[in-house]
Amino acid sequence: MKKLISILFLMLISTEYSAQTNTKDEFYKFLDHIIAEKKFVFLELNLIKKCQKEYLFGISSMNYNDNLSIRYKTYDYKGHTIIFDLQGEINKLITDFFKTYFKEKKINISDIPKGKQSIIREFPLYFINNQYVNDFSKTQIFMNKECAKQKK
């Protein structure tokens, strides 16, 4: 019984530790997993949801410029183009969010082939206080969370 309690305690500690592992290294490890496939032309970032200092972005593997807005920022990560589609967002905290994670890269998106995207692989990127959260259960909780009205 004592051994079982010890194992459960270790599992709890390791689960809690993995839930708190929210460093840039974890974020980059996740991106490395996405880019390992290399079957895309660029990665597209979109803001999905925001509540106070919690943000949910989506990152998609894309082959075509199917619907990018005219407001965007472009970045480079290990030779891969990342386009952050700003849509109507004007909050500098959000529009400049990825400056600390990526090197800005000036590209003209009109060079990306246009067409309808047939397969989109999108992954959620959840951040609390600008720290990546690598815990899908916490991401799911945030996805279902009702946000209080924010003061402007």
C-alpha positions in Angstrom: 0.0 0.0 0.0 2.8 2.4 0.9 4.5 1.6 -2.5 1.2 2.4 -4.3 0.9 5.7 -2.5 4.4 6.6 -3.4 3.8 5.8 -7.1 0.6 7.8 -7.1 2.5 10.7 -5.5 5.3 10.6 -8.0 2.7 10.4 -10.9 1.0 13.5 -9.4 4.2 15.4 -9.1 5.3 14.5 -12.6 1.9 15.4 -14.0 1.9 18.8 -12.2 5.5 19.4 -13.4 4.6 18.7 -17.0 1.6 21.0 -16.7 3.8 23.8 -15.4 6.5 23.3 -18.1 5.7 26.4 -20.1 9.0 27.6 -21.3 10.1 28.8 -24.7 11.9 25.4 -25.0 8.6 23.6 -24.8 7.1 25.9 -27.3 10.0 25.3 -29.7 9.9 21.6 -29.2 6.2 21.6 -30.2 7.0 23.7 -33.3 9.8 21.3 -34.2 7.2 18.5 -34.1 5.0 20.4 -36.5 7.8 21.3 -39.0 9.3 17.9 -39.0 6.8 16.8 -41.6 7.9 19.6 -44.0 4.8 19.1 -46.2 3.7 22.8 -46.2 4.7 26.1 -47.7 4.2 28.2 -44.6 2.7 28.2 -41.1 -0.2 30.5 -40.3 -0.9 31.9 -36.9 -4.4 33.2 -35.9 -5.8 34.5 -32.7 -8.7 32.4 -31.7 -9.6 33.6 -28.2 -8.4 36.1 -25.6 -9.3 36.6 -21.9 -7.3 39.0 -19.8 -3.8 37.6 -20.0 -4.8 34.2 -21.6 -4.5 33.7 -25.3 -5.4 30.9 -27.6 -3.8 30.9 -31.0 -4.1 28.4 -33.8 -1.1 27.4 -35.9 -1.8 25.8 -39.2 0.3 24.1 -41.9 -0.6 25.8 -45.1 0.1 25.4 -48.8 -1.9 28.2 -50.3 -2.7 31.8 -49.5 -6.4 31.1 -49.3 -7.7 33.9 -47.2 -5.0 35.9 -45.5 -6.0 39.4 -44.4 -4.1 42.5 -45.5 -2.7 43.0 -42.0 -0.1 40.4 -41.1 3.4 40.0 -39.7 5.9 37.5 -41.0 8.5 35.6 -39.1 11.2 33.0 -39.6 11.7 29.9 -37.5 14.5 27.5 -38.6 14.1 28.5 -42.3 10.3 28.2 -42.2 8.0 31.1 -42.9 5.4 31.9 -40.3 2.6 34.4 -41.1 0.6 35.9 -38.2 -2.7 36.9 -39.7 -3.6 40.0 -37.6 -7.1 40.3 -39.0 -8.7 43.3 -37.3 -6.6 43.1 -34.1 -5.0 46.4 -33.0 -3.9 45.6 -29.5 -0.1 45.8 -29.5 0.2 43.2 -26.8 -1.3 40.7 -29.3 0.1 42.1 -32.6 3.6 42.0 -31.2 3.1 38.8 -29.2 5.4 36.5 -31.2 8.3 39.0 -31.4 9.9 37.4 -28.4 9.6 33.9 -30.0 10.6 34.5 -33.6 12.8 36.5 -35.8 10.8 39.0 -38.0 11.2 38.4 -41.7 9.9 40.7 -44.4 8.2 38.8 -47.2 5.5 39.6 -49.7 2.7 37.1 -49.3 1.6 37.7 -52.9 4.5 35.3 -53.8 2.6 32.5 -52.0 0.5 30.5 -54.4 -3.2 31.3 -54.2 -5.8 28.6 -54.1 -8.2 26.7 -51.8 -6.6 24.9 -48.9 -7.6 21.2 -49.1 -6.0 20.0 -45.9 -5.4 22.2 -42.9 -3.6 20.8 -39.9 -4.3 23.2 -37.1 -2.9 23.0 -33.6 -3.8 25.1 -30.5 -1.2 27.3 -28.9 -2.3 28.3 -25.4 -0.5 31.0 -23.4 -0.9 32.4 -19.9 1.0 35.6 -19.1 3.0 35.1 -22.4 4.1 31.6 -21.3 3.3 28.6 -23.5 1.2 26.0 -21.7 1.9 22.5 -23.0 -1.1 20.9 -21.3 -4.0 20.0 -23.7 -6.4 19.5 -20.8 -5.8 23.1 -19.7 -6.2 24.3 -23.3 -9.5 22.5 -23.5 -10.7 24.1 -20.2 -9.7 27.6 -21.6 -11.5 26.8 -24.9 -14.7 26.3 -23.0 -14.2 29.1 -20.6 -16.6 32.1 -20.7 -14.6 35.3 -20.7 -15.7 38.2 -18.6 -16.3 41.5 -20.5 -12.9 43.2 -20.8 -12.6 47.0 -20.0 -11.3 49.0 -22.9 
